[in-house]
Amino acid sequence: MSRNGRPEPEVIMNYADGFAYSKGKMEEAFRPGGILEKPPTKPAKDPNAPQIKREDIDLIVHELGITRAQAEKALAENGGDVSKALLYLITPNSNASA
């Protein structure tokens, strides 16, 4: 659209949620065949990845007071073994960032 022969400036709004929305990108998202109509893609699971149990993550989070992400990372790096992950996290020279 244009007004008086000039193109309409792009409108960017800042909202209370802390995000800014670009008019052009919003229109593109709602256009038929746009971003919103594409199905979400799931990342492919690695068949060699260790099985990590929710109970194991909860145990480590509760006992050590760390984030779920840190517990998941420790379990993944130690093949899903809880005892190895706990030792990894409490060892001073480990690569874990607590």
MARKE-638174 format. One record per atom (N, C-alpha, C): x, y, z; residue in three letters. Coordinates in steps of 0.05 Angstrom, whole numbers, plus 5000, padded with zeros to 4 digits. Layout:
# MARKE-638174
XYZala...
END
This chain:
# MARKE-638174
501749765000met500050005000met501850255000met500750464989ser502250704990ser500250934995ser501351145005arg499851395010arg501151614995arg499751754980asn500751984965asn503251914949asn503351674938gly505651594921gly507951494937gly507851494963arg510151394980arg509351134992arg511250944994pro510550695007pro510050735037pro508350575048glu507650585076glu510050495092glu510850645113pro513250555128pro512550305144pro514650145149glu514249905164glu513749975193glu511749855205val510949915232val512049705250val513449785271ile514449605291ile513349695317ile511949515331met510749575356met512149425378met512449555401asn513549425425asn511249375444asn510949135453tyr508749055470tyr509748995498tyr507848965517ala508548915545ala510048655549ala509748465531asp511148205534asp514048225527asp514948465519gly517748505514gly518648455485gly516848375468phe517448315440phe516648545422phe517948575400ala517248775380ala516248625355ala514148725343tyr512948585320tyr513148765296tyr514248655274ser514448785249ser511948735232ser510848945222lys508348915206lys508748725182lys510848765168gly511448595144gly511648295152gly513048245173lys513447965181lys510847845192lys509248005205met506747905215met504847845192met504848015172glu503047965149glu504047715134glu506647675132glu507647445118glu506947185133glu506947195160ala506246965175ala503346875172ala501547075168phe498747015166phe497846975137phe499547025118arg498946985090arg498546685084arg496646615066pro496346325060pro499046205051pro499645975063gly502145845057gly504445965072gly503846135091gly505946275107gly507046095129gly508446205147ile509846065168ile507945905186ile505646025192leu503745895210leu502445645199leu502445605173glu501145375161glu503045135158glu505645185162lys507644975159lys507644805185lys507644545183pro507744385208pro510444415222pro510444415248pro512944435263pro514744185257pro517244235255thr519144015250thr520343925277thr520343665281lys521543545305lys524443465299lys526243525317pro528943435312pro529143135313pro530743025296ala531142735294ala532542635319ala531542415331lys532842305354lys535242135346lys537342165361asp539742005356asp539241725368asp539341515351pro538841245362pro541041155381pro543341275381asn545541195399asn545541355425asn543641545427ala543541715451ala542641545475ala543741595498pro542941435522pro540141505530pro538741305542gln536041345552gln536241485579gln535041715581ile535141875606ile532341865617ile532141775642lys529541755655lys528842015670lys526342075670arg525342315684arg525942295714arg525742055725glu526242025754glu529142085761glu530942005743asp533842065747asp534342365747asp533142505728ile533442795726ile532342925752ile529942835760asp528742955784asp530542905809asp531642665811leu533342595833leu535742785835leu537142825812ile539542995811ile538743285817ile536543375805val535743655810val535143695840val533643505852his532843535880his535343515899his537043325894glu539343285912glu541443505909glu542043595885leu544243785882leu543244075878leu540644115874gly539644385871gly540644525845gly540844375824ile541744485798ile539344485779ile539744605756thr537544625736thr537144355722thr534744315711arg534144075696arg536144045672arg536744265659ala538544255636ala541344155644ala542244245667gln544844145677gln544843855684gln542543765696ala542243485703ala542143305678ala540643395658glu540343255633glu543043225619glu544543445619lys547143445606lys549043255620lys549043255646ala550843075661ala550042785656ala547442725655leu546642445650leu547342365621leu547042545602ala547642485574ala550642435571ala552242595585glu555242555582glu556242305596glu554542195614asn555341955629asn553641715622asn552541715598gly551141485588gly548541415603gly547341615616gly544841565630gly545141435658gly547641395666asp548241275692asp548141485714asp546241455733val545841655754val548241675772val549441455780ser551641475799ser554041615786ser554641555761lys556841685747lys556241985743lys553742045737ala552942335734ala553342485760ala552442365782leu552742495808leu555742535815leu557342335810leu560242365815leu561442585797leu560542585772tyr561542785753tyr560843065763tyr558443105774leu557543365782leu558943455808leu559643275826ile560843355851ile563843355852ile565043245830thr567943245829thr568943525822thr570743645838pro571643915834pro572943965806pro574343775795asn575743815770asn574143735746asn571543685749ser569943595726ser569343845709ser568443785685asn567643995666asn564844105671asn563544005691ala560744095697ala560744385707ala558744525699ser558444805708ser556044815726ser556544815752ala554344815771ala553645085781ala
END
